[in-house]
Amino acid sequence: MKRLLVFLPLLLLACAPKPEAEAPQTTAPLRVQVRTLKAEPGLLTREARASANVVAEKESLVAAGASGRVVRTLPAGTRVRAGEGVVFLDPAPFQEALAQAKLALRQAEENLARAEAQTEGNRKALEAQLAAADAQVAAAKRRYEEGKALLALGALAPLELKGLEAQYLQAQSAYENAKEALARLEREDDLRLLRLQVEAARLQVQQAERNLKESVVRAPFAGEVVEVYVKEGEFAGAGSRAFRLATTDRLLVKVYLPPERAAALTEDTAFRVRQNGKEVEARLQAKSDLPGQNRLVEVTLRPTGPLLPGAAEVRYPEVLAEGLLLPAGAVRTEDGEAFVYVVEEGRARKRPVRLLAQEGGRAAVAGLEAGEAVVYPVPEGLEDGDLVEVVP
């Protein structure tokens, strides 16, 4: 009985069905999920900043044109029109000088008129004398010619012919003397001197009128009186500064840049001028052709909004490179060589590129086709040839 109990489990084990053989398992290769973006052509820029100075489009330091005592001035800050008076000198001395100059001119003109009248009377007398002498010469010559004819006929003695000849020569001498007297009258130095005196007197009158006009120092153009340098009661000398005038409603922005940076600026460059916490746009108006003594080029901007004269800051996009633009993180380097990953036939492939410039998380490269898909962000540990799956 005991022997039967021992063999019973063995018999049951032998009769149990055998398990089927397990089929071999196959696993798909793992793919790295990546995202891509297109390399688009464009300009890589950065925000350049430069100190600037806001100045009036037109500014002038106006000087006094004559010397005199100041009797009145307009206050600084006054807006004036072109030709409007700003500093006023005492006009009395200028008016007196003008009156004296006019009187001197009148006297000179009267002296000249008197001399010319006298000369005219003398001229008529001398012309009459010359005409009479000319007639006498003609008569004496006729008598002399007739005497020679009579002498040939024996009707006149030789001595009488000599007398006629002497009369003819005397008449010629008188004619020459009258002619010389008239020519001497025309060359009269006193009359010429009087004419010069009249001309000098006229110039004195013009100068006195100019000085009277200059007794009011006027604005050469419309603008604002920024500063007045003289006070009432003071003496202002000719040529000394009187006031400063500026077109404060028309301002310009002056920036000084290195030649290479200035050369890259165009009329399309978007400038922004910051001053006292405010910002206005500006456009390029002019660039100097050559650098100044400081080796910088003067760049002139015209703001489109209100500013104040004084210091400011100019900001504008500075072009660093032109190429295909990518996030800087898409560009990797290995042994000093730059490359990116592109997807080709389901695998990540290294593509060498030339890094043109990098700024603010952006990079400009060359060596890709425009619109080519580049892996970004680059998964950690991604290698050339890895299987990848592009996901949205």
C-alpha positions in Angstrom: 0.0 0.0 0.0 2.8 2.4 0.8 4.5 1.5 -2.4 1.4 2.4 -4.4 1.2 5.9 -2.8 4.8 6.6 -3.9 4.3 5.8 -7.5 1.0 7.6 -7.9 2.4 11.1 -8.2 5.1 9.9 -10.6 2.3 8.3 -12.7 0.3 11.5 -12.8 3.4 13.6 -13.8 4.1 11.2 -16.6 0.6 11.4 -17.9 0.4 15.3 -17.9 0.5 17.0 -21.4 3.9 18.6 -22.3 3.9 22.5 -22.7 4.3 23.9 -26.2 7.6 25.6 -27.1 7.5 29.5 -26.8 7.7 31.4 -30.2 10.9 33.7 -30.5 10.1 37.5 -29.7 11.2 40.4 -32.2 11.6 44.1 -30.9 11.5 47.2 -33.3 14.6 49.5 -33.1 14.2 52.5 -30.9 13.8 56.0 -32.6 14.6 59.3 -31.1 11.8 61.8 -31.3 12.9 65.1 -32.7 11.4 68.4 -33.9 12.6 70.4 -36.8 12.4 73.9 -38.2 13.2 75.4 -41.5 16.3 77.4 -42.2 15.1 80.8 -43.5 17.3 83.4 -45.2 17.5 86.8 -43.6 19.6 89.3 -41.8 21.0 88.8 -38.4 21.0 92.0 -36.5 21.7 93.3 -33.0 20.6 96.5 -31.3 23.5 99.0 -31.5 23.6 102.0 -29.2 25.4 105.2 -29.4 25.5 108.5 -27.5 23.9 111.4 -29.4 23.3 115.1 -29.1 20.1 116.8 -30.0 20.7 120.2 -31.5 18.7 122.8 -33.3 18.6 122.4 -37.1 19.6 126.1 -37.4 21.5 128.0 -34.8 23.4 131.4 -34.9 25.4 133.5 -32.6 24.3 136.9 -33.6 26.7 139.8 -33.2 26.1 143.6 -33.0 26.8 145.4 -36.2 27.5 148.7 -34.6 28.7 150.1 -31.3 26.3 151.7 -28.9 24.5 151.6 -25.5 21.9 149.0 -25.1 18.4 150.4 -24.2 16.3 147.3 -24.5 16.4 143.5 -25.1 13.9 140.8 -25.6 14.1 138.1 -22.9 15.5 134.6 -23.6 12.8 132.2 -24.7 11.1 134.7 -26.9 10.1 133.4 -30.3 10.8 135.9 -33.1 10.3 136.2 -36.8 13.0 136.7 -39.4 14.1 140.3 -39.3 12.5 141.0 -35.9 14.6 143.1 -33.4 16.0 141.4 -30.4 18.7 143.9 -29.0 18.1 147.6 -29.3 20.9 150.2 -29.1 20.3 154.0 -28.4 19.5 155.4 -31.9 20.2 159.0 -31.1 24.0 159.0 -31.9 23.3 157.2 -35.1 20.6 159.6 -36.1 22.9 162.6 -35.4 25.7 161.0 -37.4 23.3 160.5 -40.3 22.1 164.1 -40.2 25.7 165.4 -40.2 26.6 163.1 -43.1 23.6 164.3 -45.1 24.6 167.9 -44.4 28.2 167.3 -45.5 26.9 165.7 -48.7 24.7 168.7 -49.4 27.6 171.1 -49.0 29.8 169.0 -51.2 27.2 168.9 -53.9 26.7 172.7 -53.7 30.5 173.3 -54.0 30.6 171.0 -57.0 27.5 172.6 -58.6 29.1 176.1 -58.2 32.4 175.0 -59.6 30.7 173.3 -62.5 28.6 176.4 -63.3 31.7 178.6 -63.2 33.5 176.1 -65.4 30.6 176.0 -67.8 30.7 179.8 -68.1 34.4 179.7 -68.7 33.9 177.0 -71.2 31.5 179.1 -73.3 33.9 182.0 -73.3 36.8 179.9 -74.3 34.8 178.1 -77.0 33.8 181.6 -78.4 37.5 182.6 -78.3 38.4 179.4 -80.1 35.8 180.0 -82.7 37.0 183.6 -83.3 40.6 182.5 -83.5 39.6 179.8 -86.0 37.8 182.4 -88.2 40.9 184.7 -87.9 43.1 181.9 -89.1 40.9 181.2 -92.1 40.8 185.0 -93.0 44.5 185.4 -92.6 45.2 182.3 -94.6 43.0 183.6 -97.4 44.6 186.9 -97.5 48.1 185.3 -97.5 47.1 183.1 -100.4 45.7 186.0 -102.4 48.9 188.0 -101.7 51.0 185.2 -103.1 48.9 185.3 -106.3 49.2 189.1 -106.5 53.0 188.9 -106.0 53.2 186.5 -108.9 51.4 189.1 -111.1 53.6 191.9 -109.8 50.7 193.6 -108.1 52.1 193.2 -104.6 55.4 194.0 -103.1 57.3 191.2 -101.4 57.4 193.2 -98.1 53.6 193.4 -98.1 53.5 189.6 -98.6 55.8 189.2 -95.6 53.3 191.2 -93.5 50.4 189.0 -94.6 52.4 185.9 -93.7 53.1 187.3 -90.3 49.4 187.9 -89.7 48.6 184.4 -90.7 51.2 182.9 -88.3 49.9 185.2 -85.5 46.4 184.0 -86.1 47.5 180.3 -86.0 49.3 181.0 -82.7 46.2 182.6 -81.2 44.1 179.6 -82.3 46.5 177.2 -80.6 46.4 179.2 -77.4 42.6 179.3 -77.3 42.5 175.6 -78.0 45.0 174.8 -75.2 43.0 177.0 -72.8 39.8 175.1 -73.5 41.7 171.7 -73.0 43.1 172.9 -69.8 39.7 173.8 -68.5 38.5 170.2 -69.2 41.5 168.9 -67.2 40.8 171.1 -64.2 41.9 169.2 -61.1 39.8 171.3 -58.7 36.6 170.0 -60.4 37.7 166.4 -60.2 38.6 166.8 -56.5 35.1 168.3 -55.8 33.5 165.3 -57.5 35.5 162.9 -55.3 34.4 164.9 -52.2 30.8 164.4 -53.2 31.3 160.7 -53.7 33.0 160.4 -50.3 30.1 162.3 -48.7 27.6 159.9 -50.3 29.5 157.0 -48.8 29.4 158.6 -45.4 25.6 158.9 -45.7 25.3 155.3 -46.6 27.5 154.2 -43.7 25.5 156.4 -41.3 22.2 154.9 -42.6 23.7 151.4 -42.2 24.8 152.2 -38.6 21.3 153.5 -37.8 19.8 150.3 -39.2 22.4 148.2 -37.2 21.3 150.0 -34.0 18.6 147.2 -33.9 20.2 143.8 -33.8 17.7 141.6 -35.6 17.0 137.9 -35.9 18.5 136.5 -39.2 15.8 133.8 -39.3 12.7 132.7 -37.4 13.4 130.9 -34.2 13.7 131.2 -30.4 16.1 133.5 -28.5 18.0 131.0 -26.5 20.3 133.4 -24.7 21.0 137.2 -24.5 24.6 138.2 -23.8 24.0 142.0 -23.2 22.0 143.9 -20.6 20.2 147.2 -20.7 22.6 150.1 -20.0 25.7 148.1 -21.1 27.9 149.2 -24.1 27.9 146.8 -26.9 30.8 146.9 -29.3 30.6 146.2 -33.0 31.3 142.5 -33.6 30.6 141.5 -30.0 28.0 138.7 -29.4 24.5 140.0 -28.7 22.3 136.9 -28.5 22.0 133.3 -29.6 19.1 132.2 -31.9 18.0 128.6 -32.6 15.2 126.8 -34.3 14.1 124.8 -31.2 11.0 123.6 -33.0 13.2 121.9 -35.7 15.8 119.7 -34.1 18.3 117.3 -35.4 20.2 114.4 -33.8 23.9 114.2 -34.2 25.7 110.9 -33.8 29.4 110.1 -34.3 30.2 106.6 -35.5 33.2 104.7 -36.8 33.4 104.8 -40.6 32.6 101.1 -41.1 29.5 101.3 -38.9 28.3 104.6 -40.6 28.8 103.1 -44.1 26.3 100.3 -43.3 23.5 102.8 -42.5 20.8 103.5 -45.1 17.6 105.5 -45.3 15.7 102.3 -44.4 17.6 101.9 -41.1 15.1 102.2 -38.2 16.5 104.6 -35.6 15.1 105.2 -32.2 16.1 108.1 -30.0 15.8 107.8 -26.2 15.8 110.9 -24.0 14.5 111.4 -20.5 12.7 108.0 -20.5 10.9 108.7 -23.8 11.6 107.2 -27.2 10.9 108.6 -30.7 11.7 107.3 -34.1 14.2 109.0 -36.4 15.4 108.7 -40.0 18.7 109.2 -41.6 19.2 112.7 -43.1 22.9 112.9 -43.9 26.3 111.4 -43.4 29.6 113.2 -43.7 31.8 112.0 -46.5 35.0 111.9 -44.5 35.8 111.2 -40.8 36.6 114.2 -38.6 39.7 114.7 -36.4 38.3 112.2 -34.0 38.2 109.6 -36.8 34.5 109.3 -36.5 31.8 110.1 -39.1 29.1 112.6 -38.3 25.6 111.1 -38.9 22.6 113.4 -38.8 19.1 112.1 -38.0 15.8 113.9 -38.1 13.4 112.8 -35.3 9.7 112.3 -36.0 8.7 113.3 -32.5 9.4 116.0 -30.0 12.8 116.2 -28.2 14.7 118.7 -26.2 18.2 120.0 -27.0 20.8 118.1 -25.1 22.1 114.6 -24.6 20.3 111.5 -25.9 20.9 107.9 -26.9 20.3 106.4 -30.4 19.4 102.8 -30.9 19.3 101.0 -34.3 19.6 97.5 -35.7 23.1 96.8 -36.8 23.5 94.1 -39.5 26.0 91.4 -38.4 25.5 88.9 -41.3 23.2 87.8 -44.1 22.6 84.1 -44.3 20.2 81.3 -43.1 18.9 82.1 -39.7 18.6 79.4 -37.0 18.4 79.3 -33.2 21.9 79.4 -31.8 21.1 76.1 -30.0 20.7 74.3 -33.3 24.3 74.9 -34.2 26.8 72.6 -32.5 30.6 72.6 -32.7 33.1 69.8 -32.7 36.8 70.2 -33.0 36.2 73.9 -33.8 33.9 73.0 -36.7 30.2 74.0 -36.7 27.5 71.6 -37.8 23.7 71.0 -37.5 21.6 67.9 -37.6 19.2 67.4 -40.5 16.8 64.5 -41.1 17.5 62.3 -44.1 15.6 59.0 -44.7 14.6 58.7 -41.0 18.1 59.3 -39.6 19.9 62.2 -38.1 22.7 63.4 -40.3 25.5 65.9 -39.4 25.7 68.7 -41.9 28.8 71.0 -41.7 27.9 74.7 -41.8 29.8 77.9 -41.7 28.9 80.1 -38.7 28.7 83.6 -40.0 27.6 85.4 -36.8 25.7 84.8 -33.6 23.8 87.2 -31.4 21.1 87.0 -28.8 20.2 83.3 -29.2 20.2 83.5 -33.0 22.8 82.4 -35.5 23.4 83.1 -39.2 25.0 80.2 -41.1 25.9 79.2 -44.7 26.1 75.7 -46.2 22.4 74.8 -46.1 19.6 75.1 -48.6 16.9 77.7 -47.9 13.9 75.9 -46.3 15.9 72.8 -45.3 14.6 71.1 -42.1 17.1 71.3 -39.2 16.7 69.5 -35.9 15.9 71.8 -33.0 16.0 71.4 -30.1 18.8 68.9 -30.4 18.2 65.9 -28.0 20.9 65.1 -25.6 23.2 62.4 -26.9 22.0 62.6 -30.5 24.6 61.1 -32.8 25.1 61.0 -36.6 23.1 58.2 -38.1 20.7 57.8 -35.2 17.1 56.7 -36.2 14.7 59.6 -35.5 11.1 60.3 -35.7 9.9 63.8 -36.5 7.1 64.9 -34.2 5.0 68.0 -34.4 
